[in-house]
């Protein structure tokens, strides 16, 4: 097992343990809803986004205890988006990570509520942070990246422009639906490190390019989006170009950012889950 795999495993255990503490237990009413939430959260995800939140904070000079709740909030938002994305009215996917999606296992109504509950609990989890003086900035950053002008807005345009062949549409969808949450993940880490504006801007630039590269690789798996427009090969080539540009954004951090660069390389070389 290589060094990055060991690191991922250690961080996943840490994040999952914390999620297990903050999420409602399955024996708490309404049990069906809480079972759906835990089923979706603990479904074998790689936890890339919350790992990025933690690593961003460390790179910017912060401490794990200051950012762990924010990392959990990021994973709650991500899982909420996946639950809703799988619904028949959205992408209509019956399976997620090799098992029935939330709405297939628990019904559409419960799946909608599970996604809603996770999205709202994310802000409660964020509010549990020990760095209370940084909460206003953190809440605003998260809302900006996931609200109607961010991730949720990207999903709306994706639904309306599902078969688009316009690069401008694909750029908007990728920036908002995918890159925005990567950006939020990294910016939250920087916020809870209470770092400088210059370093926050560098982390944000890295996050945006990383998110775009992630989507390009996803498109190449499905021959969808950019891959349908420019071809799978060019889609993957462009992803690697974005990653190289993303790593350049980390120059203010020197060798402290080596692990973020390793994660970036993993994003474009990963296999389909």
Secondary structure as the mmCIF struct_conf table of DSSP 4:
data_model
#
loop_
_struct_conf.conf_type_id
_struct_conf.id
_struct_conf.beg_label_comp_id
_struct_conf.beg_label_asym_id
_struct_conf.beg_label_seq_id
_struct_conf.end_label_comp_id
_struct_conf.end_label_asym_id
_struct_conf.end_label_seq_id
HELX_RH_AL_P HELX_RH_AL_P1 UNK A 3 UNK A 22
BEND BEND1 UNK A 23 UNK A 23
HELX_LH_PP_P HELX_LH_PP_P1 UNK A 24 UNK A 25
TURN_TY1_P TURN_TY1_P1 UNK A 26 UNK A 27
BEND BEND2 UNK A 28 UNK A 30
HELX_RH_AL_P HELX_RH_AL_P2 UNK A 31 UNK A 41
TURN_TY1_P TURN_TY1_P2 UNK A 42 UNK A 42
BEND BEND3 UNK A 43 UNK A 43
HELX_RH_AL_P HELX_RH_AL_P3 UNK A 48 UNK A 59
TURN_TY1_P TURN_TY1_P3 UNK A 60 UNK A 61
HELX_RH_AL_P HELX_RH_AL_P4 UNK A 64 UNK A 85
TURN_TY1_P TURN_TY1_P4 UNK A 86 UNK A 86
BEND BEND4 UNK A 87 UNK A 87
TURN_TY1_P TURN_TY1_P5 UNK A 88 UNK A 91
BEND BEND5 UNK A 94 UNK A 94
STRN STRN1 UNK A 95 UNK A 96
TURN_TY1_P TURN_TY1_P6 UNK A 97 UNK A 98
STRN STRN2 UNK A 99 UNK A 100
HELX_RH_AL_P HELX_RH_AL_P5 UNK A 102 UNK A 106
HELX_RH_AL_P HELX_RH_AL_P6 UNK A 108 UNK A 127
TURN_TY1_P TURN_TY1_P7 UNK A 128 UNK A 128
BEND BEND6 UNK A 130 UNK A 130
HELX_RH_3T_P HELX_RH_3T_P1 UNK A 132 UNK A 134
HELX_RH_AL_P HELX_RH_AL_P7 UNK A 135 UNK A 146
BEND BEND7 UNK A 147 UNK A 147
TURN_TY1_P TURN_TY1_P8 UNK A 148 UNK A 150
HELX_RH_AL_P HELX_RH_AL_P8 UNK A 151 UNK A 160
TURN_TY1_P TURN_TY1_P9 UNK A 161 UNK A 163
HELX_RH_AL_P HELX_RH_AL_P9 UNK A 167 UNK A 173
HELX_RH_PI_P HELX_RH_PI_P1 UNK A 174 UNK A 179
HELX_RH_AL_P HELX_RH_AL_P10 UNK A 180 UNK A 193
TURN_TY1_P TURN_TY1_P10 UNK A 194 UNK A 194
HELX_RH_AL_P HELX_RH_AL_P11 UNK A 197 UNK A 222
TURN_TY1_P TURN_TY1_P11 UNK A 223 UNK A 223
TURN_TY1_P TURN_TY1_P12 UNK A 225 UNK A 225
HELX_RH_AL_P HELX_RH_AL_P12 UNK A 226 UNK A 230
HELX_RH_AL_P HELX_RH_AL_P13 UNK A 232 UNK A 248
HELX_RH_3T_P HELX_RH_3T_P2 UNK A 249 UNK A 257
HELX_RH_AL_P HELX_RH_AL_P14 UNK A 258 UNK A 269
HELX_LH_PP_P HELX_LH_PP_P2 UNK A 270 UNK A 272
#
